[in-house]
């Protein structure tokens, strides 16, 4: 899986160019979040409730989606949060079809795509 993410700022929003494989990962993680009961731990883990996190993950799948920086934070938090929520690599792989390290790498690539070039 490519571990870079291209992000373009358009005014106050961002267009993120995820690869097809990265989108598939986002879809799997989004479905995992969608299937969770909405509880206070979702707000702690993702910064928003389960329903909002699920909607943002769905929005990110669109190729022309424009996302606010706060929505990008939720995507990052959902990717990392999902990786931490499952007790083993095997559980993560069996439930989502990807490895935890891939979710963390995409999260890190997303954050890095917003960093100013040194």
N, C-alpha and C positions, 0 to 999 in steps of 0.2 A: 504494500500500500504506500502510495506517495505520502510523505509526511510534511509536505509544504501546503500552505493554503494561501491563495491570492485574495487580497482584500483591497477594494477600491472605495475611497471615501467620496460620497456624493452629497455634498452639503452636510447635514447633520446625521445622515444615515450611511450605512456601509453595504456594499454588495460583496458577498463572499462567494468565491468560485471554488466550490467543493468538487472533487472528482466523483465519478459514479460510485466508486467503492466507498469513499467517505460518506456520500449520501446514504448508501446502504447501511453503513454503521449508524449514522444519525437516525435513520428510520427504525432500526432495531432498538436503539437506546430509547427513542421516543415511544415506541410501543411498550417497552418495559416500564417507562414512567407512566404512561397512560393506564396501564393495568394495575398500578398501585392505588391503594385507597388514599384519598386526600387527607392528610394529617399534618399536624404541626411540624413533624420532622421534614416534610417536603420543603417548607419555608426555610428551615435551618440549612438543609442540604443544598437547595437550588436557588434560594433567594426569593422564591415565589411559590405559590401553591401548585399542586399537581396539575390541575387543569390548565393553568397559565403556562407552566413549563411544557406541557404536552402540545399546546397550541403554538408556542414559539418553535419547538422542534419541528413541527409540521410546516410552519412557515419557512423555515430554513431550507427545506427540501426543494422549494421552487427555485428554478435557475435565475430568475430575475428579481428575487426577493431583496428588498431594501430593509435592513435591520438597524435598529437603534443600538447604541453601545450597551445599553442595559440588557437588550435581548442577546447580544453576543456574550455578555457575562452569564446569562442563564444557560446558554448552550455550553459554554465552558464548564459551568458548575454541574450541569446534568451529566456531561461526559465523565468528569472526574468523580462525581458523586456515585454514579452507577458502578464505576470501577471499584469504589470503596465499599459499596453496599453488599457485594457478593463475597462470600467467605473464601472462595478459591478461584483460581484461574479456570479450572475445569467447569465450575458452575457458570462462570461468566460466558465461557465458550459455548457450553451446551444451551444456555438460554438465549444468547444473542448471535452466535455464529462468528464471533470475533474474539480476539484476545484482549485482555484488559490493557495491555501496553499499547495496543492500537488506539483505544479510546483516549488514553492519556496523551499519546503522541499527537493526535488530531487536536485535542484541547490545547496543548502547548504550541502547536503550529498556528492555531487560531490567534492565540495571544501574541505570538511572535510576529504575526502578520500586521499587527497594529502598532508594534514598537517602532519608534523612529530609528532610522539607519544611523549608526555611529560613524 
